[in-house]
Amino acid sequence: MDSAAYKDAPLMGLISRLCHHWDMMNKIYIFAMQLGFLVTLTACQSTAPATATAPNPTSQAPSEESALAKANEVVELEPLPETPIPAASLYPLLQAEFLLRQRRLDEALEILTREAMQLQDPELTRRALRLAEFQKNDRHALVLSMRLTNQDGNDGAAAVTAMGLLIRAGQPERALTFARTAKERGARINAPALMVSWDKLEPTRQRATAEAIEALAADWPEDQDIAIALAYLYRAQNKPDAALETLDPVLIASPNEERALLLWTQIKLDQDASKPFKRLRAALKRVPDDEAMRLQFARLLASTERYDEAREQFSALLMLSPRNGDYLFSLALIEIEAKQLDAAIANLQALVDLGQRPDEAQYYLGRVYEDRGEDADAISSYDQVGPSREFFDATRRGAELRLNAGDTRDFQEGFRQSRANHPGQAEQLYGLEAELLGEIDEKELAIEVYTEALDLFPESVSLLYGRAMTFEVLGDIAGMENDLRAILVFKPNNATTLNALGYTLTVHTNRYEEAADLIEKALQLSPGEPAILDSLGWVYFKLGRFLQAADLLKEAYARFPDAEVAAHLGEVLWVSGKEQDALAIWRASLEQQPDATHVTQALERLGVLLEEAPVD
């Protein structure tokens, strides 16, 4: 059967009706099996119109089954004009349905998006949009929501979705266009979100955004969401009185409107008003069980260092939700700030007992014990922190406490145990152990640790680089060069390593031409990098190319006025006969860093007594 026979069939209804033509389906079955597809077609389910929804960052992602079911959900809408399906689109749409059944959702999304952008069918676009939102594919969701907004003049939700995605992308001006469309179609918009990226906008973009928000407020004067957005705008423009005046009608009409209450309170805090929390307190008397509002109140109190009051609010929150680990954790942190350490320990331990946020709880227990000088308890807590954001700082702190006790053997045993417990972090743990040994001048022991680690991770850039730097401190320049060249075998374009090797050859050998080649390549890979500019300037100085050296070092110093760069630039200027310029650079550097050894060593090498040198 030729697909052209269906040229007058509705686009999304075609595939459903095919499911009832068993002769046709037998042929599709054979064809699909040859391609490796599953047979059952998702489109055999209902494909009636479904309305797109705006992204909700606080909701949990649905299961694949529920997302696919939702994509086929029946919603009563006015029938839309049906669009004939082009013959060229039949196979891709069937293929997309097979891919959906195979849970190859990304591939299905690519096909559905491509077809939706080519065909004038709102239901296809809506289906693709649902899938893009489920896959958290903002790029596809944005183009699909914008297209659906244009295709279906009744769909305000699509405009809301486009608005939210444009805000997330940092494009509030474009988002405002869709905000207006959504309002015109009767949808509610999260207007305050339009101000999220305000501080990052250039002045011209700020003006455009402000004008658009003001226009929305003029056209929908009763809309509370838009009024709150306008108040945010006035606050950002340093017009607090206008912001408060805009919020007053909102709070009269809706005295418990959380966003308006918080903004009003923040403005009053900006003004150092005598009773900035009075409206929030009154609202909480009216709705004492409103956890979201009470939580914001508690956070505001903590941010303004009203710790006792913040503790009261978090205690009240825990009365409402006794097993809420987030409340318990926040209360513990406030108690740490307020130096109520016994209470903090009790709450952190309770958090551990609940099995909530255990790594953070153990980490802060360690910090509290460490502050109290209870090193054994601190080490015990740090050792119980698992792979998390706090893991490496906890490991470092525990290791430093062991070193402070003077027990290198216990220090190394701690790292061995940690690597055994957390093999996925072994490479970084080796590096941290060696680094800490280097800091206590156990360089030879650090080399042993690096070497053991490199037997397991022979291509680890961080371990090879760390051992190379340790070799340099020990004066083993050959060892340093070998490790840096080992990195370049499998990372030939590693600019940091190229620069380090070039600078090593400059400082420790007379192989200046070779060094210059390496550093020039590094600068090509990282143009304008101050450290590389400094290295190249210094090797050019060694080669007698004084003018080029001075230009490079001036640029490096302008970008990063470090003492080492100042020492190099001053020496080049001094040797070039520009003594006063050199003295000015050195004096400025020593004013910033009086103990800058690079500068003092340069002065000693050149025989310059800075205190006796005339000031121009």
C-alpha positions as CSV (number, residue, x, y, z in Angstrom):
1,M,0.0,0.0,0.0
2,D,1.4,3.4,-1.0
3,S,1.6,5.9,1.9
4,A,0.3,8.5,-0.5
5,A,-3.1,6.9,-0.1
6,Y,-3.3,8.6,3.3
7,K,-2.5,12.1,2.0
8,D,-5.9,13.4,3.2
9,A,-5.6,11.9,6.7
10,P,-4.9,14.0,9.8
11,L,-1.3,14.0,10.7
12,M,-1.4,12.5,14.3
13,G,-4.6,10.6,13.7
14,L,-3.0,8.7,10.8
15,I,-0.8,6.4,12.9
16,S,-3.6,5.6,15.3
17,R,-5.8,4.5,12.5
18,L,-3.0,2.4,11.0
19,C,-3.2,0.3,14.1
20,H,-6.6,-0.9,13.0
21,H,-5.5,-2.0,9.5
22,W,-4.0,-5.4,10.4
23,D,-2.8,-6.1,6.8
24,M,-0.9,-2.9,6.8
25,M,0.4,-3.6,10.3
26,N,1.7,-7.0,9.3
27,K,3.8,-5.3,6.6
28,I,5.0,-2.7,9.1
29,Y,5.8,-5.5,11.5
30,I,8.0,-7.3,9.0
31,F,9.7,-4.0,8.0
32,A,10.2,-2.9,11.6
33,M,11.8,-6.3,12.6
34,Q,14.2,-5.9,9.7
35,L,15.3,-2.6,11.1
36,G,15.5,-3.9,14.7
37,F,12.5,-2.0,16.0
38,L,9.8,-3.1,18.4
39,V,6.4,-3.6,17.0
40,T,3.9,-2.1,19.3
41,L,3.2,1.5,18.4
42,T,2.7,4.2,21.0
43,A,0.4,6.0,18.6
44,C,-2.1,3.2,19.0
45,Q,-3.0,5.0,22.2
46,S,-5.1,8.2,22.2
47,T,-3.4,11.1,20.5
48,A,-6.0,13.7,21.3
49,P,-4.8,17.3,22.0
50,A,-2.9,17.9,25.3
51,T,-1.9,21.2,26.7
52,A,1.8,22.0,27.3
53,T,2.8,22.9,30.8
54,A,5.4,25.3,32.0
55,P,8.6,23.9,33.6
56,N,8.3,23.4,37.4
57,P,11.8,23.3,38.9
58,T,10.6,22.1,42.2
59,S,8.6,19.1,41.0
60,Q,10.1,15.6,40.7
61,A,10.8,14.1,37.3
62,P,8.0,11.6,36.4
63,S,8.7,8.0,35.5
64,E,9.1,7.3,31.8
65,E,5.7,5.5,31.8
66,S,3.9,8.4,33.4
67,A,5.6,10.9,31.0
68,L,4.5,8.8,27.9
69,A,1.0,8.4,29.3
70,K,0.8,12.1,29.9
71,A,1.9,12.8,26.4
72,N,-1.2,11.0,25.2
73,E,-3.6,12.5,27.8
74,V,-7.0,13.6,26.5
75,V,-7.9,17.2,27.2
76,E,-11.1,18.7,25.9
77,L,-10.1,21.5,23.5
78,E,-11.8,23.0,20.5
79,P,-10.9,20.9,17.5
80,L,-8.0,22.3,15.5
81,P,-7.8,22.1,11.7
82,E,-6.3,18.8,10.6
83,T,-3.2,18.9,8.4
84,P,-2.6,16.4,5.6
85,I,0.5,14.3,6.3
86,P,3.3,14.5,3.6
87,A,4.4,11.2,2.4
88,A,8.0,11.9,3.4
89,S,7.0,12.3,7.1
90,L,5.2,8.9,7.5
91,Y,8.3,6.8,8.1
92,P,10.1,9.2,10.5
93,L,6.9,9.5,12.6
94,L,6.6,5.7,12.8
95,Q,10.3,5.4,13.6
96,A,9.8,7.9,16.4
97,E,7.0,5.8,17.9
98,F,9.1,2.6,17.8
99,L,12.0,4.5,19.5
100,L,9.6,5.7,22.2
101,R,8.6,2.1,22.9
102,Q,12.3,1.1,23.1
103,R,12.9,3.9,25.6
104,R,15.4,5.5,23.2
105,L,13.9,8.9,24.2
106,D,16.7,11.2,23.0
107,E,16.6,9.7,19.5
108,A,12.8,9.9,19.4
109,L,13.0,13.5,20.5
110,E,15.3,14.5,17.7
111,I,13.0,13.0,15.1
112,L,9.8,14.5,16.6
113,T,11.4,17.9,17.0
114,R,12.6,17.9,13.4
115,E,9.2,16.9,12.1
116,A,7.4,19.4,14.4
117,M,9.5,22.2,13.0
118,Q,8.7,21.2,9.5
119,L,5.0,20.3,9.7
120,Q,2.1,22.6,10.7
121,D,0.6,20.4,13.3
122,P,0.2,21.7,16.9
123,E,-0.5,18.2,18.4
124,L,2.8,16.9,17.0
125,T,4.6,19.9,18.4
126,R,2.8,19.5,21.8
127,R,3.8,15.8,21.9
128,A,7.4,16.7,21.2
129,L,7.4,19.4,23.8
130,R,6.2,17.1,26.5
131,L,9.0,14.7,25.7
132,A,11.6,17.5,25.6
133,E,10.4,18.7,29.1
134,F,10.6,15.1,30.4
135,Q,14.1,14.7,29.1
136,K,15.0,18.1,30.6
137,N,16.2,19.2,27.1
138,D,15.9,23.0,27.4
139,R,17.2,23.6,23.9
140,H,14.5,21.5,22.2
141,A,11.8,22.6,24.7
142,L,12.5,26.2,23.9
143,V,12.2,26.0,20.1
144,L,9.1,23.7,20.5
145,S,7.3,25.9,23.0
146,M,7.9,29.0,20.8
147,R,6.6,27.1,17.7
148,L,3.6,25.9,19.6
149,T,2.8,29.4,20.8
150,N,2.8,30.5,17.1
151,Q,0.8,27.4,15.9
152,D,-2.0,27.4,18.5
153,G,-3.4,30.8,19.3
154,N,-5.3,29.5,22.3
155,D,-2.3,27.9,24.1
156,G,-1.2,30.2,26.9
157,A,0.7,27.4,28.6
158,A,3.1,27.1,25.7
159,A,3.9,30.8,26.0
160,V,4.4,30.4,29.7
161,T,6.9,27.6,29.0
162,A,8.8,29.7,26.4
163,M,8.9,32.5,28.9
164,G,10.4,30.4,31.6
165,L,13.0,28.8,29.4
166,L,14.1,32.2,28.0
167,I,14.4,33.5,31.6
168,R,16.5,30.5,32.4
169,A,18.7,31.2,29.4
170,G,19.3,34.8,30.6
171,Q,17.1,36.5,27.9
172,P,14.4,38.4,29.9
173,E,13.7,40.8,27.0
174,R,12.6,37.9,24.7
175,A,10.8,36.3,27.7
176,L,8.7,39.4,28.1
177,T,7.3,39.0,24.6
178,F,6.0,35.6,25.6
179,A,4.8,36.8,29.0
180,R,2.6,39.3,27.2
181,T,1.3,36.6,24.9
182,A,0.5,34.3,27.8
183,K,-1.4,37.1,29.6
184,E,-3.4,37.9,26.5
185,R,-4.4,34.2,26.4
186,G,-5.5,34.2,30.0
187,A,-2.6,32.3,31.5
188,R,-0.9,33.2,34.8
189,I,2.8,34.1,34.6
190,N,5.6,34.1,37.1
191,A,6.4,37.7,36.4
192,P,8.9,38.2,39.3
193,A,11.2,35.7,37.6
194,L,11.8,38.2,34.9
195,M,14.1,40.1,37.3
196,V,16.3,37.0,38.1
197,S,19.1,38.0,35.8
198,W,18.7,41.8,36.1
199,D,22.2,42.4,37.7
200,K,23.9,40.6,34.8
201,L,22.3,42.7,32.1
202,E,24.0,45.5,30.3
203,P,22.4,49.0,30.8
204,T,20.6,48.9,27.4
205,R,19.1,45.5,28.2
206,Q,18.1,46.6,31.6
207,R,16.3,49.6,30.1
208,A,14.5,47.4,27.6
209,T,13.5,44.9,30.3
210,A,12.3,47.7,32.6
211,E,10.2,49.3,29.9
212,A,8.5,46.0,29.1
213,I,7.7,45.2,32.7
214,E,6.2,48.7,33.2
215,A,4.1,48.2,30.0
216,L,2.8,44.9,31.4
217,A,1.9,46.6,34.7
218,A,0.1,49.4,32.8
219,D,-2.0,46.9,30.8
220,W,-2.8,44.5,33.7
221,P,-2.9,46.8,36.8
222,E,-4.7,44.3,38.9
223,D,-2.3,41.4,38.3
224,Q,-0.4,40.8,41.6
225,D,2.4,38.8,39.9
226,I,3.2,41.7,37.6
227,A,2.9,44.2,40.5
228,I,5.5,42.2,42.5
229,A,7.8,42.1,39.4
230,L,7.4,45.9,39.2
231,A,8.3,46.3,42.8
232,Y,11.4,44.1,42.3
233,L,12.3,46.4,39.4
234,Y,11.9,49.6,41.5
235,R,14.1,48.1,44.3
236,A,16.8,47.2,41.7
237,Q,16.5,50.8,40.4
238,N,17.0,52.1,43.9
239,K,13.5,53.4,44.2
240,P,12.4,51.9,47.5
241,D,9.4,54.2,48.1
242,A,8.0,53.3,44.7
243,A,8.5,49.6,45.4
244,L,6.7,49.9,48.7
245,E,3.9,51.9,47.2
246,T,3.5,49.2,44.5
247,L,3.4,46.4,47.1
248,D,0.8,48.0,49.4
249,P,-2.2,47.2,47.2
250,V,-1.0,43.6,46.8
251,L,-0.7,43.2,50.6
252,I,-4.0,44.8,51.3
253,A,-5.7,42.4,48.9
254,S,-3.6,39.4,49.8
255,P,-2.0,40.0,53.2
256,N,-0.4,36.5,53.2
257,E,1.2,36.8,49.8
258,E,4.6,35.4,50.6
259,R,6.7,37.0,47.8
260,A,5.2,40.4,48.5
261,L,5.8,40.0,52.2
262,L,9.4,39.0,51.7
263,L,10.2,41.8,49.3
264,W,8.5,44.4,51.6
265,T,10.6,43.1,54.5
266,Q,13.8,43.1,52.5
267,I,13.2,46.8,51.4
268,K,12.5,47.7,55.1
269,L,15.8,46.0,56.0
270,D,17.6,48.0,53.3
271,Q,16.2,51.2,54.9
272,D,17.1,50.1,58.4
273,A,13.5,50.5,59.4
274,S,12.7,50.0,63.1
275,K,10.2,47.1,62.6
276,P,11.1,45.5,59.3
277,F,9.5,42.1,60.2
278,K,6.1,43.4,61.5
279,R,4.2,42.3,58.4
280,L,5.8,38.8,58.3
281,R,5.1,38.3,62.0
282,A,1.5,39.3,61.5
283,A,1.1,37.0,58.6
284,L,2.5,34.1,60.6
285,K,0.0,34.8,63.4
286,R,-2.7,34.4,60.8
287,V,-1.2,31.2,59.2
288,P,1.1,29.7,61.9
289,D,1.4,26.4,60.0
290,D,2.7,28.0,56.8
291,E,6.1,26.3,56.7
292,A,7.3,28.0,53.5
293,M,6.7,31.4,54.9
294,R,8.2,30.6,58.3
295,L,11.3,29.1,56.7
296,Q,11.8,32.3,54.7
297,F,11.4,34.4,57.8
298,A,13.9,32.2,59.6
299,R,16.4,32.6,56.8
300,L,16.0,36.4,56.8
301,L,16.6,36.5,60.5
302,A,19.7,34.4,60.2
303,S,21.1,36.5,57.3
304,T,20.8,39.6,59.5
305,E,22.5,37.8,62.4
306,R,19.4,37.7,64.6
307,Y,20.5,34.2,65.6
308,D,18.3,33.8,68.7
309,E,15.1,34.7,66.8
310,A,16.2,32.5,63.9
311,R,16.7,29.6,66.3
312,E,13.1,30.2,67.6
313,Q,11.7,30.0,64.1
314,F,13.6,26.8,63.2
315,S,12.5,25.3,66.4
316,A,8.9,26.1,65.5
317,L,9.5,24.5,62.1
318,L,10.7,21.4,63.7
319,M,7.6,21.3,65.8
320,L,5.6,21.2,62.6
321,S,7.9,18.7,60.9
322,P,10.0,16.9,63.5
323,R,11.8,14.6,61.0
324,N,12.7,17.4,58.5
325,G,16.5,17.1,58.2
326,D,16.8,20.4,56.3
327,Y,15.3,22.3,59.3
328,L,17.5,20.4,61.7
329,F,20.6,21.1,59.7
330,S,19.8,24.8,59.3
331,L,19.2,25.1,63.1
332,A,22.6,23.4,63.8
333,L,24.4,25.8,61.5
334,I,22.8,28.8,63.2
335,E,23.8,27.4,66.6
336,I,27.4,27.1,65.3
337,E,27.3,30.8,64.3
338,A,25.8,31.7,67.6
339,K,28.5,29.7,69.4
340,Q,25.9,27.4,70.9
341,L,28.2,24.4,70.3
342,D,26.6,21.9,72.6
343,A,23.2,22.4,71.0
344,A,24.8,22.2,67.6
345,I,26.4,18.9,68.4
346,A,23.1,17.5,69.7
347,N,21.3,18.5,66.5
348,L,24.0,17.3,64.1
349,Q,24.0,14.0,65.9
350,A,20.2,13.8,65.7
351,L,20.6,14.4,61.9
352,V,23.1,11.5,61.7
353,D,20.6,9.3,63.7
354,L,17.9,10.2,61.2
355,G,20.1,9.1,58.4
356,Q,19.6,12.5,56.6
357,R,22.5,14.6,55.2
358,P,25.0,12.4,57.0
359,D,28.1,13.6,55.2
360,E,27.3,17.3,56.0
361,A,26.4,16.4,59.5
362,Q,29.7,14.5,60.2
363,Y,31.7,17.3,58.5
364,Y,30.2,20.0,60.7
365,L,30.5,17.8,63.8
366,G,34.2,17.6,62.9
367,R,34.5,21.4,62.6
368,V,32.8,21.9,66.0
369,Y,35.0,19.3,67.7
370,E,38.1,20.8,66.0
371,D,37.1,24.3,67.2
372,R,36.8,23.0,70.7
373,G,40.2,21.3,70.6
374,E,38.7,17.8,70.8
375,D,40.9,16.5,68.0
376,A,40.2,12.8,68.5
377,D,36.5,13.3,68.1
378,A,37.1,15.7,65.2
379,I,39.2,13.0,63.4
380,S,36.5,10.4,64.0
381,S,33.8,12.6,62.5
382,Y,35.9,13.6,59.5
383,D,36.7,9.9,58.8
384,Q,33.0,9.2,58.5
385,V,32.4,11.8,55.7
386,G,31.8,9.9,52.5
387,P,32.3,11.1,48.9
388,S,30.5,14.4,48.8
389,R,31.1,18.1,48.5
390,E,32.7,18.0,51.9
391,F,34.8,14.9,51.4
392,F,38.2,16.2,50.5
393,D,38.1,19.1,53.0
394,A,37.1,16.7,55.7
395,T,40.0,14.4,54.7
396,R,42.5,17.2,54.6
397,R,41.4,18.5,58.0
398,G,41.6,15.0,59.6
399,A,45.0,14.4,58.0
400,E,46.3,17.8,59.3
401,L,45.1,17.0,62.8
402,R,47.0,13.6,62.6
403,L,50.1,15.5,61.4
404,N,49.8,18.0,64.2
405,A,49.9,15.1,66.7
406,G,53.3,14.3,65.1
407,D,52.3,10.8,64.0
408,T,53.2,10.4,60.3
409,R,52.5,6.7,60.5
410,D,48.9,7.3,61.7
411,F,48.6,10.0,59.0
412,Q,49.6,7.5,56.2
413,E,47.5,4.7,57.7
414,G,44.5,7.1,57.6
415,F,45.0,7.7,53.9
416,R,45.4,3.9,53.2
417,Q,42.1,3.2,55.0
418,S,40.4,6.0,53.1
419,R,41.5,4.7,49.7
420,A,40.3,1.2,50.7
421,N,36.9,2.6,51.7
422,H,36.6,4.9,48.7
423,P,38.5,3.4,45.8
424,G,36.8,5.9,43.4
425,Q,38.7,8.7,45.0
426,A,42.1,7.0,45.3
427,E,43.9,9.1,42.7
428,Q,42.9,12.4,44.4
429,L,43.6,10.9,47.9
430,Y,47.2,10.0,46.8
431,G,47.7,13.5,45.5
432,L,46.4,15.0,48.7
433,E,48.6,12.8,50.9
434,A,51.7,13.7,48.9
435,E,50.8,17.4,48.9
436,L,50.5,17.5,52.7
437,L,53.7,15.6,53.2
438,G,55.4,18.2,51.0
439,E,54.0,21.0,53.2
440,I,55.7,19.5,56.3
441,D,59.0,19.2,54.3
442,E,58.7,15.4,53.9
443,K,59.6,15.7,50.3
444,E,61.2,12.3,49.9
445,L,58.2,10.6,51.5
446,A,56.0,12.6,49.1
447,I,58.0,11.3,46.1
448,E,57.4,7.7,47.4
449,V,53.6,8.4,47.6
450,Y,53.5,9.9,44.1
451,T,55.5,6.9,42.7
452,E,53.2,4.4,44.3
453,A,50.2,6.2,42.9
454,L,51.6,6.5,39.4
455,D,52.1,2.7,39.3
456,L,48.3,2.6,39.6
457,F,47.5,5.7,37.6
458,P,50.4,6.1,35.1
459,E,48.6,8.8,33.0
460,S,47.4,11.0,35.8
461,V,48.3,14.5,34.9
462,S,47.8,15.8,38.5
463,L,50.1,13.1,40.0
464,L,52.8,13.5,37.4
465,Y,52.7,17.3,37.7
466,G,52.8,17.1,41.5
467,R,55.8,14.8,41.5
468,A,57.5,17.1,39.0
469,M,57.1,20.1,41.2
470,T,58.4,18.1,44.2
471,F,61.4,17.0,42.2
472,E,62.2,20.6,41.5
473,V,62.2,21.5,45.2
474,L,64.6,18.6,45.8
475,G,66.8,19.9,43.0
476,D,66.2,16.9,40.8
477,I,65.7,18.8,37.5
478,A,66.1,15.7,35.4
479,G,63.3,14.0,37.3
480,M,61.1,17.1,36.9
481,E,61.7,17.2,33.2
482,N,61.0,13.5,32.8
483,D,57.6,13.8,34.5
484,L,56.6,16.9,32.5
485,R,57.6,15.3,29.2
486,A,55.6,12.2,30.3
487,I,52.5,14.4,30.5
488,L,53.2,15.8,27.0
489,V,53.3,12.3,25.5
490,F,49.5,11.9,26.0
491,K,48.6,15.6,26.5
492,P,50.8,17.3,23.9
493,N,48.7,20.5,24.0
494,N,48.6,20.9,27.7
495,A,49.5,24.6,28.0
496,T,50.3,24.5,31.7
497,T,52.8,21.7,31.3
498,L,54.4,23.2,28.2
499,N,54.9,26.5,30.1
500,A,56.2,24.7,33.2
501,L,58.7,22.7,31.2
502,G,59.8,25.8,29.3
503,Y,60.2,27.8,32.4
504,T,62.1,25.0,34.1
505,L,64.6,24.9,31.2
506,T,64.9,28.7,31.4
507,V,65.6,28.8,35.1
508,H,67.7,25.7,35.5
509,T,69.5,25.2,32.2
510,N,70.8,27.3,29.3
511,R,68.6,25.5,26.7
512,Y,66.8,28.8,26.0
513,E,65.9,28.2,22.4
514,E,64.2,24.9,23.3
515,A,62.5,26.6,26.2
516,A,61.2,29.5,24.0
517,D,59.7,27.0,21.6
518,L,57.8,25.3,24.4
519,I,56.5,28.5,25.9
520,E,55.5,30.0,22.5
521,K,53.4,27.0,21.9
522,A,51.8,27.3,25.3
523,L,51.0,31.0,24.6
524,Q,49.3,30.0,21.3
525,L,47.1,27.6,23.2
526,S,46.3,30.1,26.0
527,P,46.7,33.6,24.6
528,G,47.0,36.4,27.2
529,E,47.7,34.0,30.1
530,P,49.8,36.1,32.5
531,A,52.0,33.2,33.7
532,I,52.9,32.2,30.2
533,L,53.5,35.9,29.2
534,D,55.9,36.1,32.1
535,S,57.7,32.9,31.2
536,L,58.1,34.0,27.6
537,G,59.3,37.4,28.6
538,W,61.9,35.9,30.9
539,V,63.3,33.5,28.3
540,Y,63.4,36.2,25.7
541,F,65.4,38.3,28.3
542,K,67.8,35.3,28.6
543,L,68.1,35.3,24.8
544,G,69.0,39.0,24.8
545,R,65.7,40.0,23.1
546,F,65.2,42.9,25.6
547,L,62.5,44.9,23.8
548,Q,60.2,41.9,23.2
549,A,60.9,40.7,26.8
550,A,59.9,44.1,28.2
551,D,56.6,44.2,26.2
552,L,55.6,40.8,27.3
553,L,56.4,41.4,30.9
554,K,54.6,44.7,30.9
555,E,51.5,42.9,29.6
556,A,51.9,40.2,32.2
557,Y,52.2,42.7,35.0
558,A,49.2,44.7,33.9
559,R,47.1,41.5,33.9
560,F,48.6,40.1,37.1
561,P,50.8,42.3,39.2
562,D,52.5,39.5,41.0
563,A,55.8,39.8,42.8
564,E,57.6,37.3,40.5
565,V,56.4,39.2,37.4
566,A,57.5,42.5,39.1
567,A,60.9,41.1,39.8
568,H,61.3,40.0,36.1
569,L,60.0,43.2,34.7
570,G,62.1,45.3,37.0
571,E,65.3,43.4,36.1
572,V,64.6,43.7,32.3
573,L,64.0,47.5,32.7
574,W,67.1,47.9,34.9
575,V,69.4,46.1,32.4
576,S,67.8,48.1,29.6
577,G,68.9,51.4,31.3
578,K,65.5,52.3,32.6
579,E,66.5,52.3,36.3
580,Q,63.8,54.7,37.6
581,D,61.0,52.6,35.9
582,A,62.5,49.5,37.5
583,L,62.8,51.0,40.9
584,A,59.1,52.2,40.7
585,I,58.0,48.6,39.8
586,W,60.0,47.1,42.7
587,R,58.9,49.7,45.3
588,A,55.2,49.2,44.3
589,S,55.5,45.4,44.6
590,L,57.2,45.6,48.0
591,E,54.5,47.9,49.3
592,Q,52.0,45.3,48.4
593,Q,54.1,42.3,49.5
594,P,56.9,43.4,51.9
595,D,58.3,39.9,52.1
596,A,58.3,39.2,48.4
597,T,61.4,37.1,48.0
598,H,61.4,37.3,44.2
599,V,61.9,41.1,44.3
600,T,64.5,41.0,47.1
601,Q,66.5,38.3,45.4
602,A,66.5,40.3,42.2
603,L,67.8,43.4,44.1
604,E,70.5,41.3,45.7
605,R,71.6,39.8,42.4
606,L,71.8,43.2,40.8
607,G,73.4,44.9,43.8
608,V,70.6,47.4,44.2
609,L,70.0,49.0,47.6
610,L,66.4,50.1,47.2
611,E,66.4,52.4,50.3
612,E,69.4,54.3,49.0
613,A,68.1,54.6,45.4
614,P,66.7,58.1,44.6
615,V,63.0,58.5,44.1
616,D,62.2,60.2,40.8
